[in-house]
Amino acid sequence: MPTKIPRIDIGCLFDSEATDKAATDGAIYRAASESGFMVITGTPHEAELGSDRRKSMLRLFGLPEAERRKLWKRNFAPENPNLYRGWFPLHSGDSLCREGFEIGPDCVRALPDLTTPDVLYEPSVFPPEIAIPEWREHVADFYQAMESIGNTLLASLSRSLGISEAIFEDAFRDGISTLRLLRYPARTFPDDGVFAESPLFMTKDDRSYEIVCGAHVDTGLVTLLADCEVPGLQAQSESGEWVDVDIPAGGFAVNFGGLLSRWTGKRIRATRHRVLSAGPERFSIPFFFEPRPDTLIAPLPIPGAGAFEPFLFGDYLWDTTTRFPENYGLGYLRPAQDGYRDPWASSDPT
């Protein structure tokens, strides 16, 4: 990864009459294959994705505690029916450094009528309209716009990879993408002695920071991140250097996950990243772009791409997500198909 995150105006990809798409496709592919990270601007969704809409959605965190608990996942409020969608509170993790709310595709369209129920199609839970007027409408607009951006990026990558755009189009039609609202509370720093001994605290440019989300590679395909005014996201270069991801007003950070790297024969790079806090409260809105659970992840027709044993996306997603604190211990609720095994059991996701 270069020492600066690539910034790309992708506006022309939404214009059917644009003639410079090839140059933009090339820039996107270079960023995806060399950095695994980029910042995009120029999306034609100003009203749906702008600062006012982001702030409107984040009103959720102003709900009284009693109303919040009604939306908690069952792992944290046994009286609630929702397992996969909903709120994970601060005490979902040992460090108490973040809480979040997860929303599925039923904010914009009806869920499929399945013969066999699937927890990955669990209905989302929503706050009452009277508590946060227009909130659900703004969430739906945001979700649809993010799906549009995700589809546009994958179409661009398809052209660069020399594969049919229909492969990703079909997989993501009626997908189960997750929109997550995150709040990182204001942090209090320890005294100098504890600070020096803790791996969670660091100094950069003569300023103190806490690592509130540790270094990791996203396990999925594509993550679009709307950062809400307070910086803190960093990506790691191949040399191990941590690079600040500066997101301009109206822009988004894009990073590619381990599954997309595997699916594309490692043509796409999955990059480690983390989140720092300098103390103030911080919000972010990531969108995890996900296909249908029955999507078969099999080697793509890319010359030289290595072979691997195909598996269903839903089996992979459930196996992965139930290792995280938000859904820990729920793996037994959705048995994988016979023969499924962790695709990273003998390989490196990056």
KAWOSUL-V458173 format. One record per residue. N is the residue number from 0. RES is the residue in one letter. SS is DSSP state (~ for helix, > for strand, _ for the rest). NEAR is the number of other C-alpha atoms within 8 Angstrom. D_LAST is the distance of its C-alpha to the last C-alpha in whole Angstrom. Layout:
n	res	ss	near	d_last
N	RES	SS	NEAR	D_LAST
N	RES	SS	NEAR	D_LAST
//
This chain:
n	res	ss	near	d_last
0	M	_	10	13
1	P	_	6	17
2	T	_	7	19
3	K	_	7	20
4	I	_	14	18
5	P	_	9	19
6	R	>	8	22
7	I	>	11	23
8	D	>	10	26
9	I	_	11	26
10	G	~	10	29
11	C	~	10	30
12	L	~	10	28
13	F	~	9	30
14	D	_	7	33
15	S	_	5	34
16	E	_	4	37
17	A	_	8	34
18	T	_	5	34
19	D	_	7	31
20	K	~	9	28
21	A	~	7	27
22	A	~	7	26
23	T	~	13	25
24	D	~	12	22
25	G	~	9	22
26	A	~	9	21
27	I	~	13	18
28	Y	~	12	17
29	R	~	9	16
30	A	~	12	15
31	A	~	14	12
32	S	~	10	11
33	E	~	9	12
34	S	~	15	12
35	G	_	14	10
36	F	>	14	13
37	M	>	15	16
38	V	>	15	20
39	I	>	13	22
40	T	>	12	26
41	G	_	8	29
42	T	_	11	28
43	P	_	6	32
44	H	_	8	32
45	E	~	8	33
46	A	~	6	36
47	E	~	10	33
48	L	~	12	30
49	G	_	10	32
50	S	~	9	33
51	D	~	6	36
52	R	~	12	34
53	R	~	10	31
54	K	~	8	34
55	S	~	9	36
56	M	~	11	33
57	L	~	9	32
58	R	~	9	36
59	L	~	8	35
60	F	~	6	34
61	G	~	6	38
62	L	_	9	39
63	P	_	6	41
64	E	~	6	40
65	A	~	6	42
66	E	~	9	40
67	R	~	10	37
68	R	~	8	37
69	K	_	8	38
70	L	_	12	35
71	W	>	14	33
72	K	_	16	31
73	R	_	11	33
74	N	_	8	30
75	F	_	9	32
76	A	_	10	35
77	P	_	8	37
78	E	_	5	39
79	N	_	10	37
80	P	_	7	36
81	N	_	13	33
82	L	_	11	30
83	Y	_	9	27
84	R	_	14	28
85	G	>	15	30
86	W	>	12	30
87	F	>	12	28
88	P	_	10	30
89	L	~	9	29
90	H	~	7	30
91	S	~	11	27
92	G	_	9	25
93	D	_	5	27
94	S	_	5	26
95	L	_	9	28
96	C	_	10	26
97	R	_	12	25
98	E	>	13	27
99	G	>	11	26
100	F	>	11	27
101	E	>	12	26
102	I	>	12	27
103	G	_	12	27
104	P	~	14	28
105	D	~	9	32
106	C	~	11	32
107	V	_	9	33
108	R	_	6	34
109	A	_	6	35
110	L	_	8	33
111	P	_	5	34
112	D	_	4	36
113	L	_	6	35
114	T	_	4	37
115	T	_	4	34
116	P	_	6	33
117	D	_	8	29
118	V	~	9	28
119	L	~	9	26
120	Y	~	9	29
121	E	_	10	30
122	P	_	9	32
123	S	_	12	31
124	V	_	9	34
125	F	_	7	36
126	P	_	9	38
127	P	_	6	41
128	E	_	9	42
129	I	_	5	45
130	A	_	7	43
131	I	_	10	41
132	P	_	7	42
133	E	_	7	40
134	W	~	10	37
135	R	~	10	36
136	E	~	7	37
137	H	~	12	35
138	V	~	10	32
139	A	~	10	33
140	D	~	11	33
141	F	~	11	30
142	Y	~	12	28
143	Q	~	9	29
144	A	~	11	28
145	M	~	10	25
146	E	~	9	25
147	S	~	8	26
148	I	~	9	24
149	G	~	11	21
150	N	~	11	23
151	T	~	10	24
152	L	~	9	20
153	L	~	10	19
154	A	~	11	22
155	S	~	11	21
156	L	~	11	18
157	S	~	12	20
158	R	~	11	23
159	S	~	10	20
160	L	~	7	18
161	G	_	7	22
162	I	_	11	22
163	S	_	7	24
164	E	~	10	24
165	A	~	6	26
166	I	~	8	23
167	F	~	11	21
168	E	~	10	24
169	D	~	7	25
170	A	~	10	22
171	F	~	11	23
172	R	_	8	27
173	D	_	7	28
174	G	_	11	24
175	I	_	13	24
176	S	_	11	22
177	T	>	12	22
178	L	>	12	24
179	R	>	12	24
180	L	>	13	26
181	L	>	12	25
182	R	>	12	27
183	Y	>	11	27
184	P	_	9	30
185	A	_	8	32
186	R	_	10	31
187	T	_	5	34
188	F	_	7	33
189	P	_	7	34
190	D	_	6	36
191	D	~	6	36
192	G	~	7	36
193	V	~	8	33
194	F	~	11	31
195	A	~	7	31
196	E	~	6	30
197	S	_	7	27
198	P	_	5	23
199	L	_	7	23
200	F	>	11	25
201	M	>	10	25
202	T	>	8	27
203	K	>	7	26
204	D	_	4	29
205	D	_	5	32
206	R	>	7	30
207	S	>	9	29
208	Y	>	12	26
209	E	>	12	25
210	I	>	12	21
211	V	>	12	22
212	C	>	7	18
213	G	>	8	16
214	A	>	8	13
215	H	>	8	10
216	V	_	12	7
217	D	_	12	10
218	T	_	9	10
219	G	_	14	12
220	L	_	14	12
221	V	>	13	14
222	T	>	14	15
223	L	>	14	18
224	L	>	11	20
225	A	>	10	23
226	D	>	12	24
227	C	_	11	28
228	E	_	4	29
229	V	_	8	28
230	P	_	7	25
231	G	_	10	22
232	L	>	11	19
233	Q	>	12	17
234	A	>	13	13
235	Q	>	13	12
236	S	_	13	12
237	E	_	6	11
238	S	_	5	14
239	G	_	6	14
240	E	_	8	16
241	W	>	8	16
242	V	>	11	17
243	D	>	10	20
244	V	_	11	19
245	D	_	8	23
246	I	_	9	24
247	P	_	6	27
248	A	_	5	30
249	G	_	9	29
250	G	_	11	25
251	F	>	13	22
252	A	>	14	19
253	V	>	12	16
254	N	>	13	12
255	F	>	18	10
256	G	_	16	8
257	G	~	15	6
258	L	~	10	9
259	L	~	14	10
260	S	~	17	7
261	R	~	9	8
262	W	~	11	12
263	T	_	12	12
264	G	_	13	11
265	K	_	10	8
266	R	_	7	11
267	I	_	14	9
268	R	_	15	7
269	A	_	15	5
270	T	_	17	7
271	R	_	10	8
272	H	>	12	12
273	R	>	13	15
274	V	>	12	19
275	L	>	12	22
276	S	>	12	25
277	A	_	10	28
278	G	_	10	31
279	P	_	9	32
280	E	_	9	31
281	R	>	11	28
282	F	>	11	27
283	S	>	11	24
284	I	>	12	24
285	P	>	12	20
286	F	>	12	20
287	F	>	13	18
288	F	>	14	18
289	E	_	12	19
290	P	_	13	21
291	R	_	13	23
292	P	_	11	23
293	D	_	7	24
294	T	_	10	22
295	L	>	8	21
296	I	>	9	17
297	A	_	9	18
298	P	_	12	17
299	L	_	9	18
300	P	_	6	20
301	I	_	10	18
302	P	_	4	20
303	G	_	5	18
304	A	_	11	15
305	G	_	6	14
306	A	_	5	16
307	F	_	6	15
308	E	_	5	18
309	P	_	8	18
310	F	>	10	19
311	L	>	11	20
312	F	~	13	18
313	G	~	11	21
314	D	~	13	20
315	Y	~	10	16
316	L	~	9	17
317	W	~	11	20
318	D	~	10	18
319	T	~	9	16
320	T	~	9	18
321	T	_	13	21
322	R	_	9	19
323	F	_	8	19
324	P	~	8	22
325	E	~	8	24
326	N	~	12	24
327	Y	_	10	24
328	G	_	7	26
329	L	_	8	26
330	G	~	10	24
331	Y	~	6	28
332	L	~	6	29
333	R	_	9	27
334	P	_	7	26
335	A	_	6	24
336	Q	_	6	25
337	D	_	4	26
338	G	_	4	24
339	Y	_	8	21
340	R	_	5	18
341	D	_	7	15
342	P	_	6	12
343	W	_	7	10
344	A	_	6	13
345	S	_	5	13
346	S	_	6	9
347	D	_	5	5
348	P	_	11	4
349	T	_	8	0
//
